[in-house]
Amino acid sequence: EPETPGFVKMPPPGATYRTVSGDGRPAAPILPREAPIDLGQRERTYRRLVLLALLLILATGLALLAFWRQGFGNVLEPGVSPVVRFIVNVGVVPDDLRQVRLVVVESPAGSRLRPGNEVATVPGPAVLDQAGLWQLQARFQNLTSEVVAVRVPDERAITITLREPDTP
């Protein structure tokens, strides 16, 4: 007896199947539905926002604490002088030179700036840390100035003239 395969749904060419309900009427088309709202995702987003807000509050609190404690750490012990700054405006001749180095030749007692330290690039302001007599010199490539004496805080502006080095 030849084997016959079971029932095979093979419509004739050009034919289409129609889905019908149990009573013979055409069935309603199946429309795609939107996925239900994932409440877990909403909760995760909410948790992230709360965590971010807490981190910002914590960082702000730590910054304020550090700033507050820094203000109380500036109490000076007896015999310690506070840091004082004196600004001296320095001009340079010839005036077309830029980035001229201003170097300490001699500083008053108690200064943190030692001979040989570069104070600033001039023309412009130079910050000195001690009142008294300063001796400064300007240097630019092969040009140097005479040593200039400045009494701080009495003098607040000086002009330094650079000259070519003497050739023997």
DRENMARGU-564937 format. One line per 10 residues: number of its first residue (from 1); their letters; for each residue z, x, y of C-alpha. Coordinates in steps of 0.05 Angstrom, whole numbers, plus 5000, padded with zeros to 4 digits. Each point is the difference from the previous one (the first is absolute). Layout:
NUM = A = Z X Y; ...
REM end
This chain:
1 = EPETPGFVKM = 5000 5000 5000; 4981 5031 5066; 5056 5013 5049; 4994 4961 5063; 5039 5021 5059; 5047 4950 5030; 4982 4958 5059; 4969 5043 5055; 4994 4972 5070; 4931 5021 5020
11 = PPPGATYRTV = 4971 4952 5051; 4926 4993 5003; 4965 5042 5053; 5013 4973 5070; 5056 4954 4979; 5071 5005 5028; 5066 4974 4974; 5040 4949 5039; 5074 4995 4994; 5025 4930 4991
21 = SGDGRPAAPI = 5069 4970 4997; 5026 4963 4940; 4972 4933 5023; 4929 5027 5010; 5001 5007 5075; 4981 5068 5030; 5062 5043 5010; 5022 5021 5069; 4977 5069 5017; 5052 5054 4992
31 = LPREAPIDLG = 5013 5030 5068; 5031 5068 5008; 5071 4997 5026; 5034 5048 5046; 5052 5044 4968; 5071 4976 5013; 5039 5038 5053; 5035 5059 4971; 5071 4993 5026; 5016 5069 4972
41 = QRERTYRRLV = 4951 5033 5048; 5030 4962 5059; 5070 5022 4980; 4978 5073 4993; 4968 4998 5070; 5064 4970 5029; 5042 5053 4966; 4956 5056 5027; 5007 4973 5071; 5075 4995 4994
51 = LLALLLILAT = 5004 5070 4971; 4956 5028 5057; 5044 4966 5052; 5063 5028 4969; 4969 5070 4998; 4982 4995 5074; 5070 4977 5018; 5030 5057 4960; 4955 5052 5032; 5015 4974 5070
61 = GLALLAFWRQ = 5075 5001 4984; 4997 5071 4975; 4961 5023 5062; 5050 4966 5046; 5058 5031 4962; 4970 5070 5006; 4987 4989 5074; 5070 4974 5011; 5033 5058 4963; 4957 5051 5037
71 = GFGNVLEPGV = 5029 4978 5066; 5071 5013 4976; 4983 5068 4972; 4986 5029 5069; 5072 5010 5021; 5007 5072 5022; 5056 5044 4978; 5039 5039 5053; 4962 5062 5023; 4932 4974 4979
81 = SPVVRFIVNV = 4952 4986 5057; 4949 4944 4995; 4926 5016 4997; 4973 5000 5070; 4927 5003 5017; 4969 5023 5065; 4926 4987 5013; 4962 5050 5041; 4928 4984 5020; 4957 5062 4991
91 = GVVPDDLRQV = 4933 5010 5034; 4951 5054 4981; 4951 5041 5042; 4941 5001 4986; 5005 4925 4992; 4942 4993 4950; 5042 5031 4943; 5029 4954 4948; 5049 5012 4943; 5034 5059 5034
101 = RLVVVESPAG = 5063 5021 4962; 5065 5004 5040; 5047 5051 4967; 5073 5015 5013; 5014 5071 5022; 5074 4989 5015; 5043 4938 4995; 5070 4983 5026; 5061 5006 4956; 5009 4941 4954
111 = SRLRPGNEVA = 4926 4984 4994; 4969 4987 4933; 4934 5029 5025; 4997 5074 4987; 4954 5053 5029; 4931 4994 4969; 5006 4925 4988; 4942 4958 5025; 5027 4946 5045; 4938 4959 5013
121 = TVPGPAVLDQ = 4925 5000 5011; 4985 4995 5074; 4978 4975 5050; 5050 4944 4992; 5074 4990 4989; 5044 5052 4965; 5068 4980 4972; 5057 5049 5009; 5068 4988 4967; 5049 5037 5045
131 = AGLWQLQARF = 5014 5006 5074; 4995 5069 5029; 4950 5055 5013; 4939 5001 4954; 4946 5053 4997; 4934 4973 4974; 4930 5027 4989; 4934 4965 4988; 4949 5026 4949; 4928 4979 4986
141 = QNLTSEVVAV = 4957 5043 4954; 4997 5067 5036; 5028 4973 5066; 5074 5007 5017; 5042 4983 5061; 5055 5037 5035; 5070 4981 4976; 5022 4941 5042; 5073 4985 5015; 5020 4927 5002
151 = RVPDERAITI = 5070 4975 5019; 5014 4934 4965; 5018 4947 5023; 4983 5021 5071; 4926 5013 4988; 4961 4945 4966; 4928 5023 5012; 4967 5069 4996; 4930 5028 5000; 4982 5059 4956
161 = TLREPDTP = 4940 5045 5014; 4965 5032 4941; 4965 5066 5011; 4956 5046 4960; 5038 5057 4966; 4996 5067 5037; 4947 5045 4969; 5017 5074 4999
REM end
